[in-house]
Amino acid sequence: MTTPTDVAPVHHEHAPAPAAETPASAALVAAGDLLRALAAPVRIAIVLQLRSSPRCVHELVDALEVTQPLISQHLRVLKSAGVVRGDRRGREVVYRLVDDHLAHIVVDAVAHVEEES
């Protein structure tokens, strides 16, 4: 006589999970635009810098060792995509992330790639 511990487990094919509801087309387009805005390595680095604290352009230039015009160009892309906003303080503009969710997207993407290596 066999006992339950003597019987090999039976593997059943699982039915596919029910499909998640697809967001509206406009939301998908906006999400695509956001991901495209985050798609450049310098923009990813900017988001990671702003994750720790708001920064002005010269601080990003120093931290990332990239030219000021290039940082400004990438900040324009991030700003138009709603990723960052700039607050003027005297002669400087201090940039900050609009939302912490955006930092999570970037951090998760970087962590995923690092796990693969």
NUPA-141908 format. One record per atom (N, C-alpha, C): z, x, y. Coordinates in steps of 0.02 Angstrom, whole numbers, padded with zeros to 5 digits, always signed. Layout:
ZXY
...
This chain:
+00000+00042-00059
+00000+00000+00000
+00000+00044+00062
-00040+00027+00112
-00042+00066+00174
+00002+00034+00225
+00028+00076+00267
+00069+00052+00323
+00028+00058+00386
+00049+00026+00440
+00010+00030+00502
-00001+00102+00526
+00043+00148+00511
+00034+00217+00534
-00017+00254+00491
-00034+00228+00431
-00082+00260+00387
-00154+00241+00404
-00163+00190+00443
-00230+00164+00457
-00257+00199+00519
-00319+00223+00513
-00352+00255+00570
-00365+00204+00624
-00359+00224+00686
-00373+00176+00740
-00446+00156+00740
-00459+00095+00756
-00527+00070+00760
-00549+00072+00832
-00607+00101+00845
-00633+00105+00913
-00683+00048+00923
-00669+00008+00971
-00713-00048+00987
-00754-00032+01048
-00815-00056+01048
-00855-00050+01108
-00825-00097+01160
-00817-00073+01220
-00790-00115+01273
-00847-00148+01310
-00837-00209+01325
-00885-00244+01366
-00885-00213+01435
-00942-00210+01468
-00942-00181+01535
-00896-00221+01581
-00865-00185+01626
-00822-00218+01675
-00864-00263+01718
-00836-00318+01740
-00875-00362+01785
-00894-00324+01848
-00954-00336+01871
-00979-00302+01930
-00937-00320+01991
-00923-00269+02031
-00887-00281+02093
-00934-00318+02140
-00905-00357+02183
-00946-00393+02231
-00977-00343+02280
-01041-00348+02291
-01076-00302+02336
-01065-00325+02408
-01043-00278+02451
-01034-00296+02522
-01099-00319+02554
-01093-00350+02610
-01152-00373+02647
-01197-00314+02664
-01260-00327+02671
-01310-00276+02686
-01292-00236+02748
-01268-00269+02800
-01251-00233+02862
-01194-00183+02849
-01146-00201+02807
-01091-00155+02792
-01117-00095+02753
-01165-00106+02708
-01193-00050+02669
-01232-00003+02715
-01269-00031+02762
-01307+00011+02810
-01258+00052+02852
-01205+00020+02876
-01156+00055+02917
-01121+00110+02877
-01105+00096+02814
-01074+00147+02771
-01121+00206+02760
-01185+00191+02751
-01235+00245+02744
-01239+00287+02806
-01239+00254+02864
-01240+00291+02928
-01179+00336+02935
-01121+00310+02916
-01060+00349+02919
-01063+00410+02873
-01086+00399+02812
-01091+00455+02765
-01141+00507+02788
-01196+00485+02818
-01245+00533+02846
-01214+00574+02902
-01173+00541+02943
-01140+00577+02998
-01092+00630+02972
-01064+00619+02914
-01017+00666+02885
-01052+00719+02841
-01117+00715+02835
-01153+00754+02785
-01163+00828+02802
-01149+00850+02861
-01160+00921+02879
-01096+00961+02870
-01101+01021+02842
-01041+01063+02832
-00999+01073+02895
-01031+01083+02952
-00992+01094+03014
-00955+01030+03032
-00986+00972+03022
-00952+00909+03038
-00894+00897+02990
-00902+00916+02927
-00846+00911+02880
-00789+00956+02903
-00805+01016+02924
-00753+01063+02948
-00719+01035+03011
-00757+01004+03055
-00728+00974+03116
-00678+00919+03096
-00698+00876+03050
-00653+00822+03029
-00589+00851+02998
-00596+00903+02958
-00537+00934+02929
-00492+00964+02982
-00521+00994+03034
-00481+01021+03089
-00445+00965+03127
-00480+00911+03140
-00451+00856+03179
-00400+00817+03138
-00403+00824+03073
-00354+00792+03029
-00284+00816+03045
-00278+00881+03059
-00211+00908+03072
-00187+00893+03143
-00233+00893+03191
-00213+00876+03260
-00276+00869+03303
-00269+00833+03359
-00325+00829+03407
-00341+00898+03434
-00404+00910+03449
-00426+00976+03474
-00478+00967+03528
-00480+01017+03573
-00535+01019+03621
-00589+01065+03593
-00646+01064+03626
-00704+01100+03600
-00689+01174+03589
-00657+01207+03638
-00647+01280+03631
-00601+01295+03572
-00555+01250+03555
-00512+01261+03496
-00553+01255+03432
-00600+01209+03430
-00644+01202+03372
-00690+01262+03366
-00716+01286+03422
-00758+01346+03423
-00720+01405+03393
-00658+01415+03415
-00618+01471+03390
-00601+01463+03316
-00582+01402+03296
-00561+01391+03227
-00619+01396+03178
-00678+01373+03198
-00734+01370+03152
-00783+01427+03161
-00773+01466+03214
-00817+01523+03229
-00891+01501+03232
-00901+01448+03270
-00968+01420+03281
-00976+01415+03357
-01038+01419+03381
-01050+01419+03453
-01030+01352+03484
-01013+01355+03548
-00994+01294+03584
-01050+01242+03584
-01113+01261+03597
-01165+01209+03597
-01172+01174+03528
-01163+01212+03475
-01169+01183+03408
-01110+01135+03395
-01049+01155+03413
-00991+01111+03405
-01002+01047+03446
-01025+01054+03507
-01037+00995+03550
-01089+00949+03520
-01141+00977+03492
-01194+00937+03461
-01165+00897+03402
-01126+00930+03360
-01096+00896+03302
-01045+00844+03324
-01007+00858+03376
-00960+00809+03402
-00996+00747+03428
-01055+00756+03458
-01094+00698+03482
-01113+00653+03423
-01135+00684+03368
-01154+00646+03308
-01093+00608+03282
-01037+00643+03276
-00976+00611+03250
-00951+00556+03296
-00959+00567+03361
-00937+00516+03410
-00982+00454+03406
-01046+00464+03402
-01092+00407+03399
-01084+00368+03334
-01060+00401+03281
-01049+00367+03218
-00979+00335+03215
-00940+00343+03268
-00874+00313+03269
-00821+00351+03229
-00835+00414+03214
-00788+00455+03176
-00735+00486+03221
-00756+00509+03280
-00709+00539+03328
-00715+00504+03395
-00664+00514+03435
-00668+00491+03505
-00640+00547+03547
-00664+00550+03608
-00642+00602+03654
-00604+00571+03712
-00547+00602+03728
-00507+00580+03785
-00506+00637+03836
-00529+00621+03896
-00531+00672+03949
-00461+00687+03974
-00448+00753+03978
-00385+00777+04007
-00403+00832+04056
-00409+00812+04119
-00430+00860+04170
-00502+00880+04156
-00513+00945+04149
-00582+00970+04137
-00601+00970+04063
-00552+00958+04020
-00566+00961+03948
-00569+00891+03917
-00603+00888+03861
-00604+00827+03821
-00570+00845+03755
-00519+00806+03739
-00483+00817+03676
-00509+00766+03626
-00532+00792+03568
-00561+00750+03516
-00509+00735+03463
-00513+00674+03437
-00468+00653+03383
-00507+00607+03336
-00483+00603+03275
-00513+00556+03228
-00497+00485+03248
-00545+00442+03241
-00535+00371+03257
-00489+00339+03206
-00491+00364+03144
-00458+00330+03089
-00443+00379+03033
-00385+00375+03003
-00367+00421+02948
-00409+00410+02885
-00438+00351+02877
-00480+00339+02818
-00537+00389+02816
-00562+00408+02874
-00618+00454+02877
-00598+00523+02851
-00538+00544+02867
-00514+00608+02842
-00507+00606+02766
-00485+00549+02740
-00478+00542+02667
-00545+00549+02632
-00597+00521+02661
-00664+00527+02631
-00683+00600+02624
-00673+00638+02678
-00692+00709+02678
-00647+00749+02632
-00582+00738+02635
-00535+00775+02593
-00550+00761+02519
-00563+00698+02502
-00579+00681+02433
-00644+00713+02410
-00694+00714+02453
-00758+00746+02435
-00749+00820+02423
-00712+00854+02466
-00700+00926+02458
-00659+00938+02395
-00608+00898+02382
-00567+00907+02322
-00610+00896+02260
-00653+00847+02261
-00697+00834+02204
-00741+00894+02189
-00771+00923+02239
-00814+00981+02230
-00775+01041+02205
-00715+01051+02231
-00673+01107+02210
-00651+01099+02137
-00641+01037+02114
-00624+01025+02043
-00682+01043+01998
-00742+01032+02021
-00802+01046+01981
-00815+01120+01973
-00790+01162+02020
-00805+01234+02017
-00762+01271+01969
